[in-house]
């Protein structure tokens, strides 16, 4: 079939030099000209094959036609809904008016429902008492006339406005097609013998290569696209934020422990045991095993004492202390639990413990070594999952990611924290940042972070920050002049803003678009 069609095109060109309209061709095996779109698609395949050998060249002409839908085909035969309603009614004063219920029985529910409105609009019918009657003695069913014209020619002489109305009423469908004008190419021939694509051993041995015609190499042809995995939008934004932290000299904290005890998730942070965040409606508790091992006894005693009785300049919470509460196992509600672990390790030398990674040779009576309290400044960050017993909606899930950072040094102030956050967000491309006083159990003072979003044209909350309280730091063993900045922001919110996603369930979960992941650009803060 393909070779016969190619031969038909070449023979027609040989006889007439050009083919002005490929719809005039009669495809081999057919009796009618190739007017259908399927026939033109077959011709296009033959033309492309001949074009690759420079035997022809052709121009494409786009055409738009219309076909009737099943409802349109019914109207073309039986008349429009409004015309059928009009036909079913008596003329005014010449019979009993037809009630809407009677009309539905005569013409059907759909015709009665649609036809009444259009017939009233055309002033073909009117109300008389509880029924309907004809007002017009004769009518012109323009809808049926137009559909018959489209059925015959594929379009309307009256123009696009009437076509658009019929498409809106779902009586016709638009079909796009094409036809071609064909001319001879530089290598025109009436022979359809295909050129050789490979030089074989047999050709070299027999000498057939001397008389063979070879297909030209297409050095501009694109190779087949390679398929591979794509990073999820969250991972792209995560990597961008991670690079910002590393660029600013931070070290990444280990955060593999999704399960924490109430001690590290709350108590070590000076969160009271009666705090609402520890209730079942906010936290996922583990049922098996239900409890953790006891923490280091001396540290545990210092933490329980500052909670129950106060200390380090604080009156504490003056509330009963529960050992059972502190050993409960749970899915961590924030990565600050991992920060607490790391800060406790950072303070090890301050507590007088031998730290293998911090060997300092104090031999020779070095005066500086004698006064060294063991503290070393640190900048740490983490980006990982946390879990909260949230009601899921367009902006909340029970599992999400937290971006957290801590900076520990002597003499830090709130101004240092604000300055750092401005630099951090500037590297994300967010220049307008402001802060609002807030409350956190383990930071004082505390600040909510707001950033102006240039696309949304409004201020949006980005996260929380503050300076860890002495009740948290000094039981760990830190010297009194050591201050620690802490802050946390979500990963999902910046990702949704960056990729203009309005429902978090389309970002994470079974509604996520694989195509959207593959086509999403790099965040480029």
C-alpha positions as CSV (number, residue, x, y, z in Angstrom):
1,X,0.0,0.0,0.0
2,X,2.7,2.5,1.0
3,X,4.9,1.8,-2.1
4,X,1.8,1.9,-4.4
5,X,0.8,5.3,-2.9
6,X,4.4,6.7,-3.4
7,X,4.3,5.4,-7.0
8,X,0.9,7.2,-7.6
9,X,2.4,10.5,-6.3
10,X,5.5,10.2,-8.5
11,X,3.5,9.2,-11.6
12,X,1.1,12.1,-11.1
13,X,4.0,14.5,-10.8
14,X,5.7,13.1,-13.9
15,X,2.5,13.7,-15.8
16,X,1.4,17.1,-14.4
17,X,4.7,18.5,-12.8
18,X,2.7,19.4,-9.7
19,X,-0.2,18.2,-7.5
20,X,-2.2,21.3,-6.5
21,X,-4.4,19.4,-4.0
22,X,-3.8,15.9,-2.7
23,X,-7.5,15.6,-2.0
24,X,-8.0,15.0,-5.8
25,X,-5.9,11.8,-5.7
26,X,-7.6,8.5,-5.8
27,X,-5.7,6.1,-3.5
28,X,-5.0,2.6,-5.0
29,X,-7.9,0.3,-4.1
30,X,-10.3,3.2,-3.6
31,X,-13.0,4.5,-6.0
32,X,-13.5,8.0,-4.5
33,X,-11.0,10.9,-4.2
34,X,-9.0,11.1,-1.0
35,X,-11.1,13.7,0.8
36,X,-11.1,12.1,4.2
37,X,-8.6,13.0,6.9
38,X,-7.5,9.4,7.2
39,X,-6.7,9.3,3.5
40,X,-4.6,12.5,3.9
41,X,-2.7,11.0,6.8
42,X,-1.8,8.0,4.6
43,X,-0.7,10.4,1.9
44,X,1.4,12.4,4.4
45,X,3.3,9.2,5.3
46,X,4.1,8.6,1.7
47,X,5.2,12.2,1.2
48,X,7.5,12.1,4.2
49,X,9.2,9.0,2.9
50,X,9.7,10.6,-0.6
51,X,10.9,13.9,1.1
52,X,13.6,12.1,3.0
53,X,15.1,11.1,-0.4
54,X,14.6,14.7,-1.9
55,X,12.3,13.2,-4.5
56,X,9.4,15.6,-3.7
57,X,8.7,18.8,-1.7
58,X,5.4,19.8,-0.4
59,X,3.4,22.5,1.4
60,X,0.8,21.8,4.1
61,X,-2.5,23.5,4.2
62,X,-4.6,23.4,7.4
63,X,-8.4,23.1,7.2
64,X,-11.0,23.2,9.9
65,X,-14.3,21.3,9.5
66,X,-17.2,20.3,11.8
67,X,-19.1,17.1,12.3
68,X,-22.4,16.6,14.1
69,X,-22.6,15.0,17.5
70,X,-25.3,12.3,18.1
71,X,-27.6,15.0,19.5
72,X,-26.9,17.2,16.5
73,X,-27.6,14.3,14.1
74,X,-31.0,13.7,15.8
75,X,-31.9,17.4,15.4
76,X,-30.9,17.4,11.7
77,X,-33.5,14.7,11.1
78,X,-36.3,15.5,13.6
79,X,-35.8,19.3,14.1
80,X,-34.6,21.3,17.1
81,X,-35.9,20.9,20.6
82,X,-37.7,24.2,20.4
83,X,-39.3,23.4,17.1
84,X,-40.6,20.0,18.4
85,X,-42.0,21.8,21.5
86,X,-43.7,24.3,19.2
87,X,-45.1,21.6,17.0
88,X,-46.7,19.8,20.0
89,X,-48.7,22.8,21.1
90,X,-52.1,24.1,19.9
91,X,-52.3,27.6,18.4
92,X,-53.6,30.2,20.8
93,X,-57.4,30.1,21.0
94,X,-57.7,26.9,19.0
95,X,-57.5,24.2,21.7
96,X,-56.8,23.5,25.3
97,X,-53.3,24.6,26.5
98,X,-50.8,21.8,27.1
99,X,-49.4,21.6,30.6
100,X,-45.7,21.1,31.2
101,X,-46.4,17.5,32.4
102,X,-48.4,16.7,29.3
103,X,-45.6,18.2,27.1
104,X,-43.0,16.0,28.7
105,X,-45.1,12.9,27.9
106,X,-45.4,14.0,24.2
107,X,-41.9,15.1,23.4
108,X,-39.8,13.6,26.2
109,X,-38.2,15.2,29.3
110,X,-35.0,16.5,27.7
111,X,-36.7,18.0,24.7
112,X,-39.4,19.7,26.9
113,X,-36.8,21.0,29.3
114,X,-34.4,22.5,26.7
115,X,-37.0,23.4,24.1
116,X,-39.3,25.4,26.3
117,X,-36.6,27.9,27.2
118,X,-35.5,28.5,23.7
119,X,-39.0,28.6,22.3
120,X,-40.0,31.2,24.9
121,X,-36.8,33.2,24.0
122,X,-37.8,33.1,20.3
123,X,-41.4,34.1,21.3
124,X,-42.7,31.1,19.5
125,X,-44.8,30.0,22.5
126,X,-46.5,31.6,25.5
127,X,-48.4,30.8,28.7
128,X,-52.2,30.6,28.9
129,X,-53.4,29.7,32.3
130,X,-51.5,26.7,33.6
131,X,-50.6,25.5,30.1
132,X,-48.6,26.5,27.0
133,X,-49.8,27.5,23.5
134,X,-48.3,28.6,20.1
135,X,-47.8,32.3,19.5
136,X,-46.2,32.1,16.1
137,X,-48.1,30.6,13.2
138,X,-45.0,29.6,11.4
139,X,-41.3,29.3,12.4
140,X,-37.9,29.0,10.8
141,X,-35.9,26.2,12.5
142,X,-32.5,27.8,12.1
143,X,-30.7,25.2,14.2
144,X,-31.9,22.3,12.0
145,X,-31.0,24.3,8.8
146,X,-27.5,25.1,10.1
147,X,-26.9,21.5,11.1
148,X,-28.0,20.2,7.7
149,X,-25.6,22.7,6.0
150,X,-22.7,21.5,8.3
151,X,-23.6,17.9,7.6
152,X,-23.3,18.6,3.9
153,X,-20.2,20.9,3.7
154,X,-18.5,20.7,7.1
155,X,-19.0,24.5,7.8
156,X,-21.4,27.4,7.7
157,X,-21.6,30.3,5.3
158,X,-23.0,32.5,8.1
159,X,-19.6,32.4,10.0
160,X,-17.8,31.6,13.2
161,X,-20.4,33.1,15.6
162,X,-23.1,30.6,14.7
163,X,-20.5,27.8,14.7
164,X,-19.4,28.8,18.2
165,X,-23.0,28.7,19.4
166,X,-23.5,25.2,18.1
167,X,-20.2,24.1,19.6
168,X,-21.3,25.6,23.0
169,X,-24.6,23.6,22.8
170,X,-22.5,20.5,22.0
171,X,-24.3,19.9,18.7
172,X,-21.1,19.9,16.6
173,X,-17.5,19.0,17.1
174,X,-14.6,20.8,15.5
175,X,-12.2,18.7,13.5
176,X,-8.8,20.0,12.2
177,X,-7.3,18.5,9.1
178,X,-4.8,19.1,6.3
179,X,-4.1,18.6,2.7
180,X,-1.0,19.1,0.6
181,X,0.4,20.8,-2.5
182,X,3.3,18.7,-4.0
183,X,6.1,19.5,-6.4
184,X,9.1,17.6,-7.8
185,X,12.2,17.5,-5.6
186,X,15.9,17.8,-6.6
187,X,16.2,14.0,-6.8
188,X,12.9,13.4,-8.5
189,X,12.5,10.0,-10.2
190,X,9.6,7.7,-11.0
191,X,11.4,4.8,-9.4
192,X,10.6,4.0,-5.8
193,X,13.6,1.8,-5.2
194,X,14.9,2.7,-1.8
195,X,18.5,3.7,-1.4
196,X,20.9,1.6,0.6
197,X,21.3,2.5,4.3
198,X,24.4,0.4,5.0
199,X,27.6,-0.5,3.2
200,X,27.9,-4.3,3.6
201,X,30.8,-6.8,3.2
202,X,28.8,-8.4,0.3
203,X,28.7,-5.0,-1.6
204,X,32.5,-4.5,-1.2
205,X,33.2,-8.1,-2.3
206,X,31.0,-8.0,-5.4
207,X,31.6,-4.4,-6.3
208,X,27.8,-3.6,-6.1
209,X,28.6,-0.5,-4.0
210,X,29.8,1.2,-7.2
211,X,26.4,1.3,-8.7
212,X,24.3,1.5,-5.6
213,X,22.5,4.6,-4.3
214,X,23.0,5.4,-0.7
215,X,20.8,7.2,1.7
216,X,22.3,10.5,2.9
217,X,23.2,10.7,6.6
218,X,21.1,13.2,8.5
219,X,23.6,14.8,10.9
220,X,20.9,17.2,12.3
221,X,18.6,14.4,13.4
222,X,18.1,14.3,17.2
223,X,18.7,11.1,19.0
224,X,16.0,9.2,20.9
225,X,15.4,10.9,24.2
226,X,16.9,9.0,27.1
227,X,14.6,8.0,30.0
228,X,15.7,8.3,33.5
229,X,14.6,9.2,37.0
230,X,13.6,12.7,38.1
231,X,14.0,14.3,41.5
232,X,10.8,15.2,43.3
233,X,10.2,18.9,43.8
234,X,10.7,18.6,47.5
235,X,14.1,17.0,46.9
236,X,15.1,19.8,44.5
237,X,14.2,22.5,47.1
238,X,15.8,20.4,49.8
239,X,19.1,20.2,47.9
240,X,19.1,23.9,47.2
241,X,18.6,24.8,50.9
242,X,21.2,22.3,51.9
243,X,23.7,24.0,49.6
244,X,22.9,27.3,51.2
245,X,23.7,25.9,54.6
246,X,26.9,24.3,53.4
247,X,27.9,27.6,51.7
248,X,27.5,29.4,55.0
249,X,29.8,27.0,56.8
250,X,27.2,24.7,58.5
251,X,27.7,21.0,59.3
252,X,24.8,18.6,58.7
253,X,23.3,16.8,61.8
254,X,22.4,13.1,61.8
255,X,18.6,12.9,61.9
256,X,17.9,9.2,61.2
257,X,16.0,8.6,64.5
258,X,12.3,9.1,63.6
259,X,11.4,7.6,67.0
260,X,12.3,9.6,70.1
261,X,11.5,9.5,73.8
262,X,9.4,12.2,75.5
263,X,12.6,13.2,77.3
264,X,14.6,14.2,74.2
265,X,11.6,15.5,72.2
266,X,10.1,17.6,75.0
267,X,11.7,17.4,78.5
268,X,15.3,18.2,77.4
269,X,13.9,21.3,75.5
270,X,12.2,22.5,78.7
271,X,8.7,21.8,77.3
272,X,6.4,21.2,80.3
273,X,4.9,17.8,80.7
274,X,1.5,19.3,80.8
275,X,1.9,21.1,77.4
276,X,-0.9,20.5,74.9
277,X,1.6,19.5,72.2
278,X,2.2,16.3,74.2
279,X,-1.5,15.2,74.0
280,X,-2.6,12.3,71.9
281,X,-4.5,14.6,69.5
282,X,-1.2,16.2,68.5
283,X,1.5,13.5,68.9
284,X,1.8,9.9,67.6
285,X,2.8,7.6,70.5
286,X,4.3,4.1,70.0
287,X,2.4,1.2,71.4
288,X,5.1,-1.5,71.1
289,X,7.4,-1.0,72.8
290,X,5.7,1.9,74.7
291,X,8.8,3.1,76.7
292,X,12.4,4.0,76.1
293,X,15.5,3.2,78.2
294,X,16.3,5.7,80.9
295,X,18.5,8.7,79.9
296,X,21.9,9.4,81.6
297,X,21.0,9.6,85.3
298,X,22.9,12.9,86.2
299,X,21.5,14.8,83.2
300,X,18.0,13.3,83.8
301,X,18.2,14.6,87.4
302,X,19.2,18.1,86.4
303,X,16.4,18.3,83.8
304,X,13.7,16.9,86.1
305,X,14.8,19.3,88.9
306,X,14.7,22.4,86.7
307,X,11.2,21.4,85.5
308,X,9.8,20.7,88.9
309,X,11.7,23.0,91.3
310,X,13.6,25.5,89.1
311,X,17.2,26.4,88.9
312,X,19.7,28.3,86.8
313,X,17.9,31.5,87.6
314,X,14.4,30.0,86.8
315,X,11.5,29.1,89.1
316,X,10.7,26.1,86.8
317,X,7.1,25.0,86.1
318,X,6.4,24.0,89.8
319,X,4.4,21.0,88.4
320,X,4.6,17.3,89.3
321,X,7.2,15.3,87.3
322,X,6.2,12.0,85.7
323,X,8.9,9.5,84.9
324,X,6.5,7.5,82.8
325,X,5.8,10.6,80.7
326,X,9.4,11.2,80.0
327,X,10.1,7.6,78.8
328,X,7.1,7.4,76.4
329,X,8.2,6.6,72.8
330,X,6.8,8.7,70.0
331,X,7.3,9.8,66.4
332,X,9.3,13.0,66.7
333,X,7.2,16.1,66.3
334,X,10.2,18.3,65.4
335,X,13.9,17.8,64.4
336,X,14.8,19.9,67.5
337,X,15.0,16.6,69.3
338,X,18.0,15.8,67.1
339,X,19.4,19.3,67.8
340,X,19.1,18.5,71.5
341,X,21.1,15.3,71.1
342,X,23.8,17.2,69.2
343,X,24.0,20.1,71.7
344,X,24.3,17.6,74.6
345,X,27.3,16.0,72.8
346,X,28.7,19.5,72.0
347,X,28.6,20.3,75.8
348,X,30.4,17.0,76.7
349,X,33.8,18.6,77.2
350,X,32.2,21.4,79.2
351,X,30.9,18.8,81.6
352,X,34.5,17.5,82.0
353,X,34.0,14.4,79.8
354,X,36.9,13.1,77.6
355,X,36.1,13.9,73.9
356,X,38.0,11.9,71.4
357,X,37.5,14.3,68.5
358,X,38.7,17.3,70.5
359,X,42.2,16.4,71.7
360,X,44.1,19.5,72.8
361,X,47.7,19.2,73.9
362,X,47.9,21.2,77.2
363,X,51.4,20.1,78.0
364,X,54.0,22.7,78.9
365,X,51.7,24.7,81.2
366,X,49.9,26.5,78.4
367,X,48.0,29.3,80.2
368,X,45.2,29.2,77.6
369,X,44.7,25.5,78.1
370,X,44.4,26.0,81.9
371,X,41.4,28.3,81.4
372,X,39.8,26.3,78.6
373,X,36.2,25.4,79.7
374,X,35.8,22.9,76.7
375,X,33.3,24.9,74.7
376,X,33.7,25.0,70.9
377,X,31.4,27.1,68.7
378,X,29.2,25.2,66.2
379,X,26.9,25.8,63.3
380,X,24.6,22.8,62.6
381,X,21.6,22.1,60.4
382,X,19.2,19.4,59.5
383,X,16.4,18.8,56.9
384,X,14.2,15.7,57.6
385,X,10.8,14.4,58.3
386,X,8.6,15.0,61.4
387,X,5.2,13.7,62.3
388,X,2.2,15.4,63.9
389,X,-1.4,14.2,64.4
390,X,-2.8,16.9,62.2
391,X,-6.2,16.9,60.4
392,X,-5.2,16.6,56.7
393,X,-6.4,19.3,54.4
394,X,-5.0,21.3,51.4
395,X,-2.1,22.7,53.5
396,X,-1.5,20.1,56.2
397,X,-0.3,16.5,56.3
398,X,0.5,14.2,59.2
399,X,4.0,13.9,57.9
400,X,6.1,16.8,56.6
401,X,9.7,18.1,56.5
402,X,11.4,20.6,58.9
403,X,14.4,22.6,58.0
404,X,16.3,23.4,61.2
405,X,19.5,25.2,62.1
406,X,21.4,26.0,65.3
407,X,24.3,28.3,66.0
408,X,26.2,28.1,69.3
409,X,28.7,30.7,70.4
410,X,29.5,33.0,73.3
411,X,27.8,36.3,73.6
412,X,25.2,35.9,70.8
413,X,22.3,38.3,70.8
414,X,18.9,38.6,69.2
415,X,20.3,41.0,66.7
416,X,22.7,38.3,65.5
417,X,19.8,36.0,65.0
418,X,17.8,38.5,63.0
419,X,20.9,39.4,60.9
420,X,21.6,35.8,60.2
421,X,18.0,35.1,59.1
422,X,18.1,38.0,56.7
423,X,21.3,36.7,55.1
424,X,19.8,33.1,54.9
425,X,16.6,34.2,53.2
426,X,18.5,36.6,50.9
427,X,20.4,33.5,49.6
428,X,16.9,32.0,48.9
429,X,16.0,35.1,46.8
430,X,13.8,36.6,49.5
431,X,14.9,40.1,50.3
432,X,11.9,41.4,52.4
433,X,11.9,39.7,55.8
434,X,10.3,40.8,59.0
435,X,9.8,39.3,62.5
436,X,7.0,39.1,65.0
437,X,7.4,38.4,68.8
438,X,6.1,34.9,69.6
439,X,6.1,32.3,72.4
440,X,8.0,29.0,72.4
441,X,8.5,26.9,75.6
442,X,12.3,26.4,74.9
443,X,13.3,29.7,73.3
444,X,13.2,33.2,74.9
445,X,13.0,35.6,73.1
446,X,11.1,33.9,70.3
447,X,10.3,35.3,66.8
448,X,8.0,34.3,64.0
449,X,9.5,34.8,60.6
450,X,7.5,36.4,57.8
451,X,8.6,36.9,54.2
452,X,7.0,39.0,51.4
453,X,6.2,36.8,48.5
454,X,6.5,38.7,45.2
455,X,4.1,36.3,43.3
456,X,1.4,36.2,45.9
457,X,1.9,39.9,46.7
458,X,1.5,39.3,50.5
459,X,3.5,38.5,53.6
460,X,3.5,34.7,54.4
461,X,4.7,33.0,57.6
462,X,7.9,31.0,56.9
463,X,8.9,29.6,60.3
464,X,9.9,30.1,64.0
465,X,13.1,31.2,65.6
466,X,14.5,32.2,69.0
467,X,17.3,31.8,71.5
468,X,17.4,28.6,73.5
469,X,16.6,29.1,77.2
470,X,19.2,28.7,80.0
471,X,16.9,26.0,81.5
472,X,17.6,23.9,78.4
473,X,21.3,24.8,77.9
474,X,22.8,24.9,81.4
475,X,21.6,21.4,82.5
476,X,23.5,20.1,79.4
477,X,26.7,21.7,80.8
478,X,27.2,24.8,78.7
479,X,28.9,27.8,80.3
480,X,26.6,30.6,81.3
481,X,27.9,33.0,78.6
482,X,27.1,30.5,75.7
483,X,24.0,31.4,73.7
484,X,22.4,29.2,71.0
485,X,20.2,30.4,68.1
486,X,17.6,28.0,66.9
487,X,15.1,28.3,64.0
488,X,12.9,26.0,61.9
489,X,11.0,26.4,58.7
490,X,8.9,24.0,56.7
491,X,10.1,22.5,53.4
492,X,6.7,22.0,51.9
493,X,5.6,25.7,52.0
494,X,8.5,27.1,50.1
495,X,8.2,24.3,47.6
496,X,4.5,24.9,47.1
497,X,5.1,28.6,46.6
498,X,8.0,28.0,44.3
499,X,6.1,25.6,42.0
500,X,2.7,27.4,42.5
501,X,1.0,24.4,44.1
502,X,-2.2,25.1,46.0
503,X,-3.0,21.7,47.4
504,X,-0.3,19.8,49.4
505,X,-1.9,16.5,48.5
506,X,-0.9,17.0,44.9
507,X,2.7,17.5,46.0
508,X,2.9,14.4,48.2
509,X,0.8,11.3,47.9
510,X,-1.2,9.3,45.3
511,X,-2.4,12.4,43.5
512,X,1.1,13.5,42.7
513,X,1.6,14.0,38.9
514,X,4.6,11.9,37.6
515,X,4.7,14.2,34.5
516,X,4.8,17.2,36.8
517,X,7.8,15.8,38.6
518,X,9.6,15.1,35.4
519,X,8.9,18.6,34.0
520,X,9.4,20.7,37.1
521,X,12.4,23.1,36.8
522,X,15.2,23.5,39.4
523,X,14.2,25.9,42.2
524,X,17.1,28.4,41.6
525,X,16.4,30.6,44.7
